Amino acid sequence: IYGVFRFLLTIFLLIKRKEHFLGVRPLSPTMLLLIIQQLGTSFIKLSQVLATRTDFFDAAYIHELRKLHDQIPQMSPKDFQTVFKRAFGNGGIFAEFEHEAMASASIGQVHRATLAVDNQQVAVKLRRNAIAFMVTQDIRILSFFHHLFRPLFSDYTRNSVESVLEAF
């Protein structure tokens, strides 16, 4: 919860162009990116939308947030094994399967593979482990904090923030 609070407080301070709130300063661009990645899928997706809002953030923050479009860490080996086994069992349908993802995104990742039946090369998308549950929980948390922070925004800014959340 603390990470969510720091993320949202940083967003609030940056949008309002304030240096601090109750003595707490916004996270640096690099720390904000790290927190977002730790918070996971929903916060990454929300931040991808925020990365388009140059009216909210200066160039340093935009630069870091845009990394979320194409520099998402792969799922852990343990999560990969869980997801792979759930989808393909022992993987017997593949002659080859590259465990290293060729692309990784907030919802899942893509792997190169070769089908055993005809040696056709294919791209296989794997969704992150427990993604539906995590997104549902994240939306509840974001809604709670949104209602908490809502009174702190002016009508103009509040409408902009709500449009970002609706796009998310």
C-alpha positions in Angstrom: 0.0 0.0 0.0 2.9 2.4 0.7 4.2 2.0 -2.8 0.7 2.8 -4.2 0.6 5.9 -1.9 4.0 7.1 -3.0 3.1 6.5 -6.7 -0.2 8.5 -6.4 1.3 11.2 -4.2 4.1 11.7 -6.8 1.6 11.9 -9.6 -0.5 14.4 -7.6 2.5 16.6 -6.8 3.7 16.6 -10.4 0.3 17.4 -11.8 -0.2 20.2 -9.3 3.4 21.3 -9.8 4.1 21.3 -6.0 7.4 20.6 -4.4 6.0 18.7 -1.5 2.9 17.7 0.5 3.2 17.4 4.3 7.0 17.3 3.9 7.0 14.5 1.3 8.6 15.2 -2.0 7.8 13.4 -5.3 9.8 10.4 -6.3 12.6 11.0 -8.8 11.8 9.9 -12.3 14.0 6.8 -11.9 12.4 5.9 -8.5 9.0 6.4 -9.9 9.7 4.0 -12.8 11.0 1.4 -10.3 7.9 1.7 -8.0 5.6 1.4 -11.1 7.4 -1.8 -12.1 7.2 -3.2 -8.6 3.5 -2.4 -8.4 2.8 -4.4 -11.6 0.5 -4.6 -14.5 -2.3 -2.1 -13.7 0.1 0.6 -12.6 2.2 0.0 -15.7 -0.8 0.3 -18.0 -2.0 3.4 -16.2 1.5 4.9 -16.4 1.7 4.1 -20.1 -1.4 6.4 -20.5 0.2 9.0 -18.3 3.4 8.9 -20.4 1.4 10.6 -23.2 0.5 13.6 -20.9 3.2 16.1 -21.5 0.9 18.7 -19.9 1.3 16.8 -16.5 5.0 15.9 -16.5 8.3 17.4 -17.4 10.7 15.8 -19.9 12.6 13.7 -17.3 9.5 12.0 -16.1 8.1 11.5 -19.6 11.4 9.9 -20.6 11.2 7.4 -17.8 7.5 6.7 -18.2 7.9 6.0 -21.9 10.2 3.2 -21.0 7.1 1.4 -19.9 6.0 1.0 -23.5 8.8 -1.3 -24.5 11.1 -2.1 -21.6 9.0 -4.2 -19.2 10.8 -7.0 -17.3 10.0 -10.5 -18.2 8.0 -12.7 -15.7 10.1 -14.6 -13.2 11.2 -18.2 -14.2 8.8 -19.6 -11.5 5.9 -17.6 -12.9 6.9 -18.6 -16.5 6.9 -22.3 -15.5 3.5 -22.0 -13.8 1.9 -20.3 -16.8 3.6 -22.5 -19.4 2.6 -25.7 -17.6 -1.0 -24.5 -17.2 -1.2 -23.7 -20.9 0.8 -26.5 -22.5 1.4 -29.2 -19.9 4.8 -30.7 -20.7 5.1 -28.7 -23.9 5.0 -31.7 -26.1 3.3 -29.8 -28.9 6.6 -27.9 -29.4 9.8 -29.1 -31.0 11.5 -26.1 -29.6 10.4 -23.3 -27.2 12.6 -20.3 -26.4 12.2 -19.5 -22.7 13.7 -16.0 -23.3 10.8 -13.8 -24.4 11.2 -11.9 -27.6 8.9 -9.2 -26.2 7.5 -8.5 -22.8 4.5 -6.3 -21.9 2.4 -5.5 -18.8 -0.2 -8.2 -19.5 2.1 -10.9 -20.9 5.0 -11.8 -23.1 5.7 -13.4 -26.5 8.1 -16.4 -27.1 9.4 -18.0 -30.3 8.6 -21.6 -30.7 8.5 -24.4 -33.3 5.6 -26.7 -33.5 6.4 -30.4 -33.3 3.8 -31.5 -35.8 5.2 -29.6 -38.8 8.2 -27.6 -37.6 6.3 -24.3 -38.3 7.7 -21.4 -36.4 5.2 -19.6 -34.3 4.9 -16.8 -31.8 3.3 -17.8 -28.5 1.7 -15.3 -26.2 1.7 -16.1 -22.5 -0.4 -14.0 -20.0 1.3 -13.2 -16.7 0.4 -15.4 -13.8 -2.9 -14.5 -12.0 -3.2 -11.4 -14.2 -7.0 -11.1 -14.0 -7.0 -11.2 -10.2 -4.1 -8.7 -9.9 -5.8 -6.2 -12.3 -9.1 -6.5 -10.3 -7.3 -5.8 -7.0 -5.3 -2.9 -8.5 -8.5 -1.3 -9.8 -10.0 -1.4 -6.3 -6.9 0.1 -4.8 -6.7 2.9 -7.5 -10.4 3.7 -7.0 -9.9 4.0 -3.2 -7.0 6.4 -3.6 -8.7 8.3 -6.4 -11.6 9.1 -4.1 -9.1 10.0 -1.4 -7.1 12.4 -3.6 -10.1 13.7 -5.7 -10.8 16.7 -3.4 -7.2 17.9 -3.7 -7.6 18.6 -7.5 -9.2 21.7 -9.1 -12.2 21.0 -11.4 -10.0 21.4 -14.5 -7.3 19.1 -13.3 -9.8 16.7 -11.7 -11.4 16.2 -15.1 -8.1 15.6 -16.8 -7.1 13.0 -14.1 -10.5 11.3 -14.4 -10.1 11.2 -18.2 -6.8 9.4 -17.7 -8.3 6.9 -15.4 -11.2 6.3 -17.8 -8.7 5.7 -20.6 -7.0 3.2 -18.4 
